[in-house]
Amino acid sequence: MTQRHLTILTGASRGMGLAMARQLLASGHDLLCLSRKTSDELAAQATQAGRSCEQWPQDLARADTAAARLEAWLKPQDSGELASVTLINNAGMIPRIAPVEAIAAADLAEAMRVDLEAPMLLTAAFLRATAAWAMPRRILNISSGLGRRAMASQAVYCAAKAGMDHFTRCVALEQEQLPHGARICSLAPGVIDTDMQVQLRGADASQFPDRGNFVGLKEKGMLASPQEAAARIIAFLQREDFGRNPVADVRD
C-alpha cells in the first residue's frame, strides 16, 4: 500500500496559507484545512489531483472547539497508511494598529486567542492524538520577526508571536524526551505581500510610528509573494534538520 503524507493547515483560504495548501496538494499531500471560509479553488485542485482535502469552516477564536474536533478526527486515522503527519499553525491576525490602551478589550482578546491560544491548543490536541504514532510527526508554527523585536502599536501581535516562540522551545524540550517525539519549530517566514501588510501600510501614521517602513518595503519591491514565501516554508519544513533549532527564520 502506498503511504500518504497528511498535513493539517490553519488559515488555508487566502494569502500564504492558500499558497501553501496549493503547493502541498501539488506535491501529493492530503490536507485537512481549518479556515474561516472554505475554498472552492482548493477543492477543485484536490479533485483533479486525486488527493483528499477536507475543509472545516472554523473561527479559531474558539480554539477549544477546533482542538477537540481535531483530536477526535485524528484518533481513528490508520497511522499505518501514513508516511508523515504535519500540523502547520499558520492562521493569524492583528487587531487595530494603535497603542494597547486604544484597543478594545474584546479585540485584544480575540487576537491573542487566534495568534497564541489556538496554536497551543491545536498543538496539544495533535500531540495527544498521535502520541503512539511512530512515523515522522512535525509541527510548524508560523511566527514573525516581530516576536523577536519590539514595535510600538504592535504590542499584541509582538507578544503573541514571542509567546509562540517560547511555547515552541518548551514543547521541543518535552518531545526530545520521547522515543518518537515530534519535531517542532517556530519559523519567521520573512516579509510577505499579504493582507496584513496592507493593514500595516494603511494604518494611521500618528498611531503607528513604523508605518513608513512598511510603505517603503512595498515601494522598494522587498516583499515576497505568498507563492514564493510558501515554497520557502515548505522547503524548510522538509529539511533533514527541521526542528534542530526550535525558533528559526526562513532566511537563515
C-alpha contacts under 8 A as a table, 3 or more apart, distances in Angstrom:
res1	aa1	res2	aa2	distance
1	M	81	E	7.48
2	T	81	E	7.41
3	Q	80	G	7.81
3	Q	81	E	4.95
3	Q	82	L	5.05
3	Q	83	A	5.26
4	R	28	G	7.81
4	R	29	H	6.83
4	R	30	D	7.21
4	R	81	E	6.32
4	R	82	L	4.89
4	R	83	A	5.45
4	R	84	S	7.24
5	H	28	G	7.33
5	H	29	H	5.00
5	H	30	D	6.12
5	H	82	L	5.81
5	H	83	A	5.42
5	H	84	S	4.99
5	H	85	V	6.08
6	L	29	H	5.77
6	L	30	D	4.89
6	L	31	L	5.91
6	L	32	L	7.79
6	L	82	L	7.00
6	L	84	S	6.29
6	L	85	V	4.80
6	L	86	T	6.35
7	T	29	H	6.67
7	T	30	D	6.25
7	T	31	L	5.03
7	T	32	L	6.39
7	T	85	V	5.76
7	T	86	T	4.66
7	T	87	L	5.87
7	T	88	I	7.36
8	I	31	L	5.79
8	I	32	L	4.70
8	I	33	C	5.89
8	I	34	L	7.78
8	I	85	V	7.92
8	I	86	T	6.09
8	I	87	L	4.72
8	I	88	I	6.06
9	L	12	A	6.29
9	L	17	G	7.65
9	L	21	A	7.51
9	L	31	L	7.23
9	L	32	L	6.29
9	L	33	C	4.92
9	L	34	L	6.28
9	L	87	L	6.12
9	L	88	I	4.84
9	L	89	N	6.26
9	L	90	N	6.79
10	T	17	G	7.31
10	T	33	C	5.71
10	T	34	L	4.62
10	T	35	S	5.75
10	T	88	I	6.53
10	T	89	N	5.49
10	T	90	N	5.28
10	T	91	A	5.21
11	G	14	R	7.10
11	G	17	G	5.43
11	G	18	L	7.53
11	G	33	C	7.42
11	G	34	L	6.22
11	G	35	S	4.71
11	G	36	R	7.33
11	G	89	N	7.91
11	G	90	N	5.71
11	G	91	A	4.14
11	G	92	G	7.44
12	A	15	G	7.81
12	A	16	M	7.73
12	A	17	G	4.17
12	A	18	L	4.51
12	A	19	A	7.87
12	A	20	M	7.52
12	A	21	A	6.20
12	A	33	C	6.01
12	A	34	L	6.80
12	A	35	S	5.80
12	A	90	N	7.90
12	A	91	A	7.70
13	S	17	G	6.50
13	S	18	L	5.09
13	S	35	S	6.02
13	S	36	R	7.48
13	S	37	K	6.22
13	S	38	T	6.11
13	S	39	S	5.58
14	R	17	G	5.85
14	R	18	L	4.64
14	R	19	A	7.52
15	G	18	L	5.47
15	G	19	A	6.41
15	G	194	T	5.90
15	G	195	D	7.37
15	G	226	P	5.84
16	M	19	A	4.93
16	M	20	M	6.10
16	M	194	T	7.33
16	M	226	P	4.42
16	M	227	Q	6.61
16	M	229	A	6.96
16	M	230	A	5.93
17	G	20	M	5.10
17	G	21	A	6.18
17	G	90	N	6.57
17	G	91	A	7.57
17	G	230	A	7.59
18	L	21	A	5.02
18	L	22	R	6.16
18	L	42	L	7.96
19	A	22	R	5.21
19	A	23	Q	6.22
19	A	226	P	6.19
19	A	227	Q	5.32
19	A	230	A	5.92
20	M	23	Q	5.17
20	M	24	L	6.01
20	M	227	Q	7.45
20	M	230	A	4.97
20	M	231	A	7.22
20	M	234	I	7.36
21	A	24	L	5.16
21	A	25	L	6.16
21	A	31	L	7.55
21	A	42	L	7.48
22	R	25	L	5.23
22	R	26	A	6.19
22	R	42	L	6.66
22	R	45	Q	7.56
23	Q	26	A	4.98
23	Q	27	S	6.25
23	Q	230	A	7.72
23	Q	231	A	7.43
24	L	27	S	5.11
24	L	28	G	6.47
24	L	29	H	5.37
24	L	30	D	7.82
24	L	31	L	7.99
24	L	234	I	7.98
25	L	28	G	5.23
25	L	29	H	5.04
25	L	30	D	6.49
25	L	31	L	7.34
25	L	45	Q	7.57
25	L	46	A	6.49
25	L	49	A	7.45
25	L	51	R	6.86
26	A	29	H	7.40
26	A	49	A	7.21
28	G	51	R	6.96
29	H	51	R	7.06
30	D	51	R	5.61
30	D	52	S	4.87
30	D	53	C	5.90
31	L	52	S	6.13
31	L	53	C	4.59
31	L	54	E	6.22
32	L	53	C	5.78
32	L	54	E	4.80
32	L	55	Q	5.84
32	L	56	W	7.67
33	C	53	C	7.30
33	C	54	E	6.24
33	C	55	Q	4.72
33	C	56	W	6.12
34	L	55	Q	6.11
34	L	56	W	5.00
34	L	57	P	6.14
34	L	58	Q	5.70
35	S	38	T	6.57
35	S	55	Q	7.56
35	S	56	W	6.50
35	S	57	P	5.33
35	S	58	Q	5.25
35	S	59	D	7.01
35	S	60	L	7.82
35	S	91	A	7.74
36	R	57	P	5.09
36	R	58	Q	5.00
36	R	59	D	5.47
36	R	60	L	7.82
37	K	56	W	7.89
37	K	57	P	5.14
37	K	58	Q	7.35
38	T	55	Q	5.99
38	T	56	W	6.94
38	T	57	P	5.95
39	S	42	L	5.35
39	S	43	A	6.47
39	S	55	Q	7.97
40	D	43	A	5.03
40	D	44	A	6.11
41	E	44	A	5.28
41	E	45	Q	6.23
42	L	45	Q	5.08
42	L	46	A	6.09
42	L	53	C	7.44
43	A	46	A	5.21
43	A	47	T	6.27
43	A	53	C	6.45
44	A	47	T	5.19
44	A	48	Q	6.20
45	Q	48	Q	5.13
45	Q	49	A	6.09
46	A	49	A	5.09
46	A	50	G	5.87
46	A	51	R	4.87
46	A	52	S	6.12
46	A	53	C	5.96
47	T	50	G	5.10
47	T	51	R	6.27
47	T	52	S	7.55
48	Q	51	R	7.81
58	Q	66	A	7.01
59	D	62	R	5.83
59	D	63	A	7.45
60	L	63	A	4.80
60	L	66	A	7.00
60	L	113	R	7.29
60	L	114	V	5.35
60	L	118	A	6.09
61	A	110	E	5.82
61	A	111	A	7.74
61	A	113	R	5.19
61	A	114	V	5.04
61	A	118	A	7.13
62	R	65	T	5.79
62	R	66	A	6.77
62	R	113	R	7.68
62	R	118	A	7.84
63	A	66	A	4.89
63	A	67	A	5.90
63	A	113	R	7.36
63	A	114	V	7.51
63	A	117	E	7.05
63	A	118	A	4.88
63	A	121	L	6.68
63	A	122	L	7.43
64	D	67	A	5.19
64	D	68	A	6.19
64	D	118	A	7.66
64	D	121	L	6.76
65	T	68	A	5.33
65	T	69	R	6.23
66	A	69	R	5.18
66	A	70	L	6.07
66	A	122	L	7.39
67	A	70	L	5.04
67	A	71	E	6.16
67	A	118	A	7.94
67	A	121	L	5.86
67	A	122	L	4.91
67	A	125	A	5.66
68	A	71	E	5.26
68	A	72	A	6.24
68	A	125	A	6.97
69	R	72	A	5.18
69	R	73	W	6.08
70	L	73	W	5.04
70	L	74	L	6.11
70	L	122	L	7.48
70	L	125	A	6.83
70	L	126	F	7.26
71	E	74	L	5.24
71	E	75	K	6.20
71	E	125	A	5.17
71	E	126	F	6.24
71	E	128	R	7.38
71	E	129	A	5.44
72	A	75	K	5.61
72	A	76	P	7.53
72	A	129	A	7.72
73	W	76	P	6.62
73	W	77	Q	7.29
74	L	77	Q	5.40
74	L	126	F	7.65
74	L	129	A	5.92
74	L	130	T	7.29
75	K	129	A	5.20
75	K	130	T	7.09
78	D	81	E	5.75
78	D	82	L	7.40
79	S	82	L	5.27
79	S	133	W	6.37
79	S	135	M	7.95
80	G	83	A	7.96
82	L	85	V	7.00
82	L	135	M	7.29
83	A	135	M	6.13
83	A	136	P	7.25
84	S	135	M	5.61
84	S	136	P	5.01
84	S	137	R	5.99
85	V	135	M	7.58
85	V	136	P	6.60
85	V	137	R	5.07
85	V	138	R	6.57
86	T	137	R	5.69
86	T	138	R	4.67
86	T	139	I	5.71
86	T	140	L	7.66
87	L	123	T	7.55
87	L	126	F	7.45
87	L	138	R	6.34
87	L	139	I	4.75
87	L	140	L	6.23
88	I	139	I	5.89
88	I	140	L	4.72
88	I	141	N	5.92
88	I	142	I	7.42
89	N	119	P	5.70
89	N	139	I	7.73
89	N	140	L	6.24
89	N	141	N	4.82
89	N	142	I	6.05
90	N	141	N	6.46
90	N	142	I	5.16
91	A	114	V	7.27
91	A	115	D	7.15
92	G	111	A	7.83
92	G	114	V	6.07
92	G	115	D	5.07
93	M	111	A	6.07
93	M	114	V	6.97
93	M	115	D	6.56
93	M	157	Y	7.84
93	M	196	M	7.54
94	I	97	I	7.52
94	I	111	A	6.14
94	I	156	V	7.58
94	I	157	Y	5.99
94	I	196	M	7.53
95	P	103	I	7.48
95	P	107	D	5.97
95	P	108	L	6.41
95	P	111	A	6.12
95	P	156	V	7.72
95	P	157	Y	7.99
96	R	103	I	6.25
96	R	107	D	7.73
97	I	153	S	5.56
97	I	154	Q	6.48
97	I	200	L	7.40
97	I	203	A	6.37
97	I	204	D	7.87
97	I	207	Q	7.20
97	I	208	F	6.75
98	A	102	A	6.10
98	A	103	I	6.70
98	A	152	A	7.96
98	A	153	S	4.43
98	A	154	Q	7.14
98	A	207	Q	5.24
98	A	208	F	6.31
99	P	102	A	5.53
99	P	103	I	7.03
99	P	152	A	6.88
99	P	153	S	4.46
99	P	154	Q	7.43
99	P	155	A	7.51
99	P	207	Q	6.95
100	V	103	I	5.42
100	V	153	S	6.61
100	V	154	Q	7.90
100	V	155	A	6.47
100	V	156	V	7.32
101	E	104	A	7.86
103	I	107	D	6.70
103	I	108	L	6.41
104	A	107	D	5.30
104	A	108	L	6.28
105	A	108	L	5.12
105	A	109	A	6.11
106	A	109	A	5.16
106	A	110	E	6.13
107	D	110	E	5.13
107	D	111	A	6.25
108	L	111	A	5.32
108	L	112	M	6.39
108	L	156	V	6.84
109	A	112	M	5.22
109	A	113	R	6.20
110	E	113	R	5.09
110	E	114	V	6.26
111	A	114	V	5.25
111	A	115	D	5.86
111	A	156	V	7.37
111	A	157	Y	7.58
112	M	115	D	5.18
112	M	116	L	5.48
112	M	117	E	6.46
112	M	156	V	7.07
112	M	157	Y	7.74
112	M	160	A	6.12
113	R	116	L	5.68
113	R	117	E	4.54
113	R	118	A	5.87
114	V	117	E	6.15
114	V	118	A	5.29
114	V	119	P	7.68
115	D	118	A	6.50
115	D	119	P	7.00
115	D	157	Y	7.56
115	D	160	A	5.88
115	D	161	K	7.23
116	L	119	P	5.58
116	L	120	M	6.31
116	L	160	A	5.36
116	L	161	K	7.16
116	L	163	G	6.93
116	L	164	M	6.06
117	E	120	M	5.18
117	E	121	L	6.14
118	A	121	L	5.25
118	A	122	L	5.96
119	P	122	L	5.19
119	P	123	T	5.85
119	P	141	N	7.32
119	P	164	M	7.83
120	M	123	T	5.19
120	M	124	A	6.22
120	M	164	M	7.93
120	M	167	F	7.67
121	L	124	A	5.15
121	L	125	A	6.18
122	L	125	A	5.07
122	L	126	F	6.00
123	T	126	F	5.07
123	T	127	L	6.14
123	T	139	I	7.39
124	A	127	L	5.21
124	A	128	R	6.17
125	A	128	R	5.20
125	A	129	A	6.11
126	F	129	A	5.34
126	F	130	T	6.13
127	L	130	T	5.33
127	L	131	A	5.55
127	L	182	A	7.76
128	R	131	A	5.31
129	A	132	A	7.94
130	T	133	W	5.25
133	W	180	H	7.69
134	A	180	H	5.83
135	M	180	H	7.87
136	P	180	H	7.90
136	P	182	A	6.98
137	R	181	G	7.59
137	R	182	A	4.81
137	R	183	R	6.37
138	R	182	A	5.49
138	R	183	R	4.85
138	R	184	I	5.73
139	I	182	A	7.20
139	I	183	R	6.30
139	I	184	I	4.62
139	I	185	C	6.49
140	L	184	I	5.89
140	L	185	C	5.22
140	L	186	S	6.03
140	L	187	L	7.06
140	L	237	L	7.36
141	N	164	M	7.50
141	N	168	T	7.85
141	N	184	I	7.77
141	N	185	C	6.16
141	N	186	S	4.53
141	N	187	L	6.14
142	I	186	S	5.86
142	I	187	L	5.18
142	I	188	A	6.17
142	I	189	P	6.89
143	S	147	G	6.91
143	S	161	K	5.55
143	S	164	M	6.95
143	S	165	D	7.05
143	S	186	S	5.68
143	S	187	L	5.20
143	S	188	A	4.73
143	S	189	P	7.13
144	S	147	G	5.44
144	S	148	R	7.52
144	S	161	K	6.30
144	S	187	L	7.14
144	S	188	A	4.35
144	S	189	P	6.63
144	S	190	G	7.39
145	G	148	R	5.35
145	G	149	R	6.56
145	G	188	A	5.76
145	G	190	G	7.45
145	G	249	D	7.98
146	L	149	R	5.05
146	L	150	A	6.34
146	L	151	M	7.19
146	L	157	Y	7.50
146	L	158	C	5.11
146	L	161	K	6.96
146	L	162	A	7.70
147	G	150	A	7.48
147	G	157	Y	7.66
147	G	158	C	4.75
147	G	159	A	6.54
147	G	160	A	7.24
147	G	161	K	4.38
147	G	162	A	4.06
147	G	163	G	7.67
147	G	165	D	7.27
148	R	158	C	7.64
148	R	161	K	7.99
148	R	162	A	6.31
149	R	158	C	7.55
150	A	154	Q	7.80
150	A	155	A	7.50
150	A	158	C	6.58
151	M	154	Q	5.53
151	M	155	A	6.83
151	M	158	C	7.37
151	M	210	D	7.71
152	A	155	A	6.52
152	A	208	F	6.77
152	A	209	P	6.96
152	A	210	D	7.66
153	S	207	Q	6.93
153	S	208	F	5.74
153	S	209	P	7.95
154	Q	157	Y	5.51
154	Q	158	C	5.90
155	A	158	C	5.19
155	A	159	A	5.90
156	V	159	A	5.21
156	V	160	A	6.17
157	Y	160	A	5.14
157	Y	161	K	6.21
158	C	161	K	5.33
158	C	162	A	6.04
159	A	162	A	5.11
159	A	163	G	6.00
160	A	163	G	5.04
160	A	164	M	6.17
161	K	164	M	4.86
161	K	165	D	6.23
162	A	165	D	5.13
162	A	166	H	6.40
163	G	166	H	5.25
163	G	167	F	5.94
164	M	167	F	5.03
164	M	168	T	6.08
164	M	186	S	7.05
165	D	168	T	5.19
165	D	169	R	6.43
165	D	186	S	5.59
165	D	246	P	7.89
165	D	247	V	6.07
166	H	169	R	4.99
166	H	170	C	6.35
167	F	170	C	5.21
167	F	171	V	6.27
168	T	171	V	5.14
168	T	172	A	6.04
168	T	184	I	6.68
168	T	185	C	6.36
168	T	186	S	6.11
168	T	246	P	6.29
168	T	247	V	7.30
169	R	172	A	5.17
169	R	173	L	6.47
169	R	185	C	7.96
169	R	246	P	5.55
169	R	247	V	7.01
170	C	173	L	5.24
170	C	174	E	6.45
171	V	174	E	4.98
171	V	175	Q	6.13
171	V	184	I	7.51
172	A	175	Q	5.18
172	A	176	E	6.15
172	A	182	A	7.88
172	A	183	R	6.83
172	A	184	I	5.95
172	A	185	C	7.89
172	A	243	G	7.83
172	A	246	P	6.53
173	L	176	E	5.24
173	L	177	Q	7.03
174	E	177	Q	5.72
174	E	178	L	7.50
175	Q	178	L	5.43
175	Q	180	H	7.98
175	Q	181	G	4.49
175	Q	182	A	5.86
175	Q	183	R	7.31
176	E	179	P	7.86
176	E	181	G	5.92
176	E	182	A	7.95
177	Q	181	G	7.17
178	L	181	G	4.83
183	R	242	F	7.03
183	R	243	G	5.07
183	R	244	R	7.98
184	I	242	F	7.65
184	I	243	G	5.06
184	I	246	P	6.09
185	C	242	F	7.27
185	C	243	G	5.11
185	C	245	N	6.93
185	C	246	P	4.27
185	C	247	V	5.62
185	C	248	A	7.02
186	S	246	P	5.98
186	S	247	V	4.79
186	S	248	A	6.25
187	L	247	V	6.03
187	L	248	A	4.92
187	L	249	D	5.30
187	L	250	V	6.50
188	A	248	A	6.36
188	A	249	D	4.55
188	A	250	V	6.08
189	P	192	I	7.80
189	P	229	A	6.70
189	P	233	I	6.78
189	P	249	D	6.32
189	P	250	V	5.35
189	P	251	R	7.57
190	G	224	A	7.67
190	G	229	A	7.48
190	G	249	D	7.33
190	G	250	V	6.67
190	G	251	R	6.81
191	V	222	M	7.76
191	V	223	L	5.49
191	V	224	A	6.26
192	I	197	Q	7.34
192	I	223	L	4.96
192	I	224	A	4.64
192	I	225	S	5.84
192	I	226	P	6.25
192	I	229	A	6.84
193	D	196	M	7.94
193	D	197	Q	6.04
193	D	198	V	7.82
193	D	218	K	7.88
193	D	223	L	5.34
193	D	224	A	5.94
193	D	225	S	5.47
193	D	226	P	6.48
194	T	197	Q	5.35
194	T	198	V	6.70
194	T	225	S	7.84
194	T	226	P	6.90
195	D	198	V	4.97
195	D	199	Q	6.28
196	M	199	Q	4.97
196	M	200	L	6.30
197	Q	200	L	5.00
197	Q	201	R	6.14
197	Q	214	F	7.30
198	V	201	R	5.17
198	V	202	G	6.05
199	Q	202	G	5.16
199	Q	203	A	6.30
200	L	203	A	5.36
200	L	211	R	6.48
200	L	214	F	6.77
201	R	211	R	5.79
201	R	212	G	7.50
201	R	214	F	5.73
201	R	215	V	5.43
202	G	211	R	7.90
203	A	207	Q	7.51
203	A	208	F	6.62
203	A	211	R	6.73
204	D	207	Q	5.34
204	D	208	F	6.09
204	D	211	R	7.82
205	A	208	F	4.86
205	A	209	P	5.97
205	A	210	D	7.73
205	A	211	R	5.85
205	A	212	G	7.77
206	S	209	P	6.69
208	F	211	R	5.62
209	P	212	G	7.49
210	D	213	N	5.46
210	D	214	F	7.00
211	R	214	F	5.44
211	R	215	V	6.43
212	G	215	V	4.99
212	G	216	G	6.05
213	N	216	G	5.03
213	N	217	L	6.34
214	F	217	L	5.12
214	F	218	K	6.59
215	V	218	K	5.37
215	V	219	E	6.28
216	G	219	E	5.02
216	G	220	K	5.94
217	L	220	K	5.31
217	L	221	G	6.25
217	L	222	M	5.10
217	L	223	L	6.36
218	K	221	G	5.25
218	K	222	M	6.12
218	K	223	L	6.16
219	E	222	M	7.73
224	A	228	E	6.04
224	A	229	A	6.09
225	S	228	E	5.18
225	S	229	A	6.19
226	P	229	A	5.14
226	P	230	A	5.98
227	Q	230	A	5.11
227	Q	231	A	6.27
228	E	231	A	5.27
228	E	232	R	6.43
229	A	232	R	5.19
229	A	233	I	6.21
230	A	233	I	5.13
230	A	234	I	6.15
231	A	234	I	5.26
231	A	235	A	6.13
232	R	235	A	5.12
232	R	236	F	6.15
232	R	250	V	6.91
233	I	236	F	5.01
233	I	237	L	6.14
233	I	250	V	6.67
234	I	237	L	4.96
234	I	238	Q	6.32
235	A	238	Q	5.23
235	A	239	R	6.52
236	F	239	R	5.32
236	F	242	F	6.94
236	F	250	V	6.87
237	L	242	F	6.08
238	Q	242	F	6.94
239	R	242	F	5.25
241	D	244	R	5.53
242	F	245	N	7.43
243	G	246	P	5.20
245	N	248	A	6.26
248	A	252	D	7.42
249	D	252	D	5.48
